[in-house]
Amino acid sequence: MKLKTVLPFLLLSSSATMSAETKAILLNRLKDNWFIGAGFGVQEFAGNPKSDLSFSEMMTPAVNVYVGKWLTPGSGLRLGYSGATFKDNQGDDVPYFNIHGDYIWNIHNTFFGYKPMRIWNFSPYIGAGWAASRGDNTNDGFSINFGLYNTFRFTDAVSGTLDLGGMLADKEFDLQISDDYSFDKIFMASVGVSYKFKKRDWDTTAVKDLNVALLSDEEYAKKMAADSATAAAQQAQEEERARLSSQLNECLKKQTDLMSELNEEKKKVAEGLGEVPDLQLRLMTKMVFFTSASSSVANKYMVDMKPLVEFAKKKGYRLKVTGYADNATGTAAFNKALSLQRANAVASLLEKLGMAKSDLIVESAGGTLIANDMRYNRRVSVELVK
C-alpha cells in the first residue's frame, strides 16, 4: 500500500494549521476540556474491482465512538473507533473496524474567536490509524482518516454532532485481489451527541508556553505560586517607587517653601528689620567631602570657605566643624579617629582663612550611614552658630 503519496498532504495540512494559530492562543491544563462522543449513520465502500450494485445497495450501517481533548479553542486531538460492516463488490457483508487518532482544527474559533455560546462549530480533521477487515480472510494495515466534524450546541456540556468522514486503506482491504495502485475507501456520515467534561471553558489569560498545558496539578500549583510571588514582588516595587516619588515631591515642596521663607527673611535683613534668621544660617552650611579613609582637604575648598569665614567674623558668629566617616570604612574606633582628623584638617583651613581658633567648635561624629550616597557619609560640615 503506497501511503507515502499521502504523507506530503498530512505535513502541509499540519503546517497550515500551526501557521493559522501563531497568534496568541489560550491553553488549558491536562485535565481540562476533555470530551466523549458517539454517532450512528451510514457508510459506503468504494474500491477495486468495482461493484455492479447501486449506491443505495452498497450502503451499510455505521457506528463511531471517540474520546478527545481540546488543547486550544482552535485545535484538539481525539482517539476514535469506527466500524461495523461494509459491502464488497459481490454484495457480501465484511466486518471491519478502524482505530484512529485525529487532529481536529476548529475553523470558527481560529478565525472568528472563541465564543462559548456559538451554536455551530465547523472542524476539519485528519489522522492515521489501524484498520482491520474480518471475512473469510483478514487484512490489517494502516489507514488514513479525514473528514468534517460539526457540532451543534444544546447546553454547555452536550452538543449534537454531524461527522462526514472517510478512510483510505489498503487496496485489498475488501479481501478482493486488485492489480491497480489505488486505495480502498470507506465514506461515512453519522449523527450523534458529544459530552464535554469539566472544566469546559477557557482562561482569559493567554499562555504562550505549550508545556503549561501538560503540567500536573502539583506542578501547576507551584508555577502559579511562583508567578504570584513574582507579581507580588513587582507590585511591591511599584508601591515603593510611588512612595519614594511622593516623598521626593514633598521634599521639593518643602524646599520651595523654605526658599520663599528665606527670601522674605533676606529682604527683612536687607531693610534692617531684623537679625540673620536661623534658617539662613542653616542654608549657609558648607560641606567638605573626602575620599575613603582620607583626611586631606582639597585646595578648592579654600575659595568655598572664605565667604563663610568673612561673614562669621563680620556678624560675630562661631563655626561648628563636625567630622563624619563612612561606617563601612573601618572599625568604630578607626572611624571615630578618622572623622576627628577630618574635622581638625578643616579647622586648620579655617584658621588659615582668618578664623580665630577660639571661635571654632570641633566635633567628631564617628562612623555614620546617613544616606545611600557614600560621599555624604565621608564629609565635614561647617555651620554658623551663635
N, C-alpha and C positions, 0 to 999 in steps of 0.2 A: 504494500500500500504506500503510495507516494504522498505522504503527509508533508514532505518538505516544501511542496508547492504552496502550502497554506501558511507556513511559518512567517514569511515576509508580511503577509496580511495581518497576522497577530501582532508583530512588532510595530507596524505602522499604526494599528489601532491603539495599542498601548501608549505609543509616543504622543499621538494626538490627544488622548485623554489626559495625560500628565501635563501637556503644554496648556490645555484648556483650564487647568486648575493651579497654575503657577501663582495666581493672585492669592490674597490672604484667605485662608480657609479655617473652618472650625473643626477641632478634633475632640475625641472623647477618650474615655478610659476603656480598658479591655472588656469590662463587664457591661458597658453601656451599648444601647442601640442594637440589640440582637432581635431577630425576627424568625418566625417559622411560617410555613405555608403549605397548602396542598391545592391541587387542581385536578379537574376531570374534563375530558374533552374527546376529540377525535384526532387520529393520525393517519398519514398516508405514506406508503412506501414507494420509492422510485429507484429503480436500479436496472441492471442488465443481467440477463436478457429481459427485455420489456414484456409486460403482461398484456394480454388481449382483453383483460377485464376493464370495465368502465371505471371512471373516477370514483363514483359512489360505491361501487362494488369492492374497491380496494380499501375503503375506509374501515378502521377498527377503533374500538375504544382506547383511550389513553389516560394515563394517570401520572402525575408527578408530585413529589413531596420534596421539601427543601428546608434548610436552616441556613441563616446567614447573619452578617453583621455589616452595618454601615460604618465605614471608617471616617467619612466626612459626609456632609449633606449631599455631596455630589458623587461619591464613589463608595462601592461596597463589594463584599465577597460573599458567595454562597456555595454551599455543598448540596447537590441535589441528586435525587433518584427519579428516573423516568422509565417507563416501560409498559408492559402488558404483552400484547401480541401484534404482529403485523402480517399482512398477506403477501406471500411471494408471488412470482409471476404465474404460478399454477393456481393461485387462489387458496393455497393452504395456509393455515394459521401457524406462525412461527413465534414461539415465546422469546422474549428478549428483555434485557434490562441495560440501562446506561447510568453509571455513576459518574458524576462530572462536577468539576469546580468551575465557577464562572466569576468573571469580573463584571460588575454592573456599573453603568455610568448614567447617573440621573441628569438628563438634559435640562429639565426645568430648574432644578436647584443650582446647576452650574452656571447657566446663562441668565437666569431671571431672579436669582437669590433664593435663599431658604425661607419658605413660608409654611409653618406647621398646619395652617388651615387650608392649604391648597387642596382642591378636590381631586385633580388628576395629575399624576406624575408619570412621565414617559422616560423609560430607561432601556437603551440598548445594552446587550450583554454579549460576551464572547468567552469561551472557555475550552477546556480539554477534559477528557475523561477516559473511562474504560467501558467499552460496550461488549456485550456477550449475547449471542443468539443461541437458542437451545431448541433444536428439532431432532431429526434423525441423526444429524451430526451437530457439531458445535463450531463456532467461530468466535474467538476472543481477540480483541485488539483495541488500539487507541481510537478515540473519537474526537472530533471537533464539534463544538456546540456553539450556536449563535441564536440570536432572537431579539424580540422586543418585549420587555416586561412592563406592563401597565398596571398601576394601582389606582383605586378609586376610594377615597377616604369615606368611611362610615362613622368612625369615632376616632379618638386619639390612639386607640390600641388596635382597632380592627379595620381592615380595608378589603375591598373586593379586588380581584386580580383578573387580568386577561393576559395570558402568556402565549405569544406567537413565536414558535421556535423551530429550529431544525438541527439535525445531526448528520455529520458526514462520517461514514465508517468504511471499513474495508470493502472492496468491490465484490467479495464473495460472502458478505455478511448475511445475505439471504440463503446461504448454503447452496447457491447455484454457481456452476462454473462459468467464468466470464473471461474473455480474452482482451477486453479493452482496458484502458487505464483510468477510467472514471471511478467515482466513489458511489457506493450505495448510500441512499439518502432517506431520511425519515423526517417528514414535516408534521408539526403538531400544533394544534390550537386548543387551549384549555382555559376554563374559567374556574375560579376558586376563591379562597379567602387567605389572608395572611394576618398574623398576630404579632404585634411589636411588644417586647418585654420592656419593663422599666430599667433604666432611665431612657425615655423616648425623645426628649428634647435635646437641645444643644446649648452649650455655654456661649455667652455673648462675647467672650474674650478670645481673640484669635491666638492660636498656639502654633508656632512655626516649626516646632521640633516634633517630627513624627514619632520619636521614641517615647514621648509623653503618653501616647495612646496605648503603649504596651506595658506601662508601669503597673506593678501590683498595688493593692490598696495601701500597704505599708510604705512602699517606695513613694507612692503618690502623696501620701500624708507628709512624709519627710520633705519632699520637694516643695509642697505648699507651705510648710512651716518655714523652710529656708527662704522662700520667696517673701513670705510675710515679714520675716525678720529683716530682710533687706529693705523692704518697703518701709518698715518702721524706722530703720536707721536713716533712710533718706528723708523721711518726714521729720525726724529729729534734727537733722542737719538744716533742713529748710526753716524749721522753727527757730533754731539757733541763729541762723543768718538774719531772720526777721527781727529777733531780739537785739542783736548787735546793731542792726541798721537803725532800730528805734533809739537805742542808746546814743548812737552817733548823732542822730538828728537832735536829740535833747541837748547833747554837748554843744553842738553848733548853735543851737538857740541860746543856750546859756552864754556862750562866747559872744554872741551878738549883743545880748542884753548887757553883759559886762563892759563891752567896748562902748556901748551907748552911755552907760553909767560913768565910765572913765572920762569920756569926752565932756560930760557935764561937769565932773569934778575938776578937770583941767581948766575948763572955762572959768569956774569959780576961783581957782588959784590964780589964773592969769589976771583976773579982775580984782585980786586982793581980798577975796571974800572968805578965805579960809586957809588952813594948813594943807600940806600934801596929804591926801587921804591914804588910808591903809591899802585900798585897792590898787592905787597907783604904785605904792611901794612894792606890792606883791608882783605886779606886772613888770617891774624893773629888775626882778631877779635874773641873774646871769648864770649860765651853766658852762662848765669846763669839762670836756669829755676826754677819756683816756682809753688807750688800747688795753687789752687784757694783761693783768699783772704789772702794768706800768704806772709810774707816778711822775713822769716827765711832762711838763706843761709846754704845749706848742707855742711858738712866738706869736702866732696870730691873735692869741688872747690878750696880748699887751694892748692892742688897739681897741679890742672889745671892752676891756675893763676900765680903760682910762676915763670915759664919761661918767661911769658909775662912781669912781673914786672922787672925781671933782664934785659931783652932785652931793655925795655924802659929806664931804668936807665943808661945802658951802652951806648945807642945811643942818649940819651938826648931827648927822646920823653915824651910827656904827655899822660895821659889816659883819654879818654872821657867815662863817665859812664852814660848810658841812661836807665831809668826805664820805663817799659810798664805794662799795666794791660788789661786784657780781658774786653771789653766794656760791656759784659753781666754780669760782676761780681756785679756791683752796679751802683750808680748814677755817673754822670760825676765828681762831686766834690770828691766822695769817691774814684773813680778810679785814679784821679789826685794825691790824698794824698797817696794812696797805691803804685802807681808807684814811687813816691818820696821816700817813706820808703824803697822800694826795692833797689833803686839806692844808698841811704845812707848806707844800710846794706852791699852792695858790696864794696862801697868806704871804709868802716871801715875795711873790709877784706884786701883790697889792702894796706891800711896803716900798718896793722899788718905784711904784707909781705915786708915792707920796702919802699913803695912808699910815697913820701912827699905829704902832703895834698895840697900844693900849685900847685902840678903837676896833680891834679885831677880836672876834669870838670864834675860836677854832674848836670844832666838834668832829667826832668820828661816829658814823652810823654802822660801821662794820659791813658784813655781807647782807645784801638785800635781794629781793626779787619783786620789784615794784611793777615792771612792765615786761611785755613779751620782747620788746626791743632791748637786747642786752646792753647796748650803748648807754641807755638811760640808767642802768644799774652800775655803770662804771663812770661816775661823774663827781664833780664838786659843785655845789650850789653856793652862790654868793647873794645874800639877801640884805636889804636895808632894814635895820631895826632902830627903834628909838632908844 
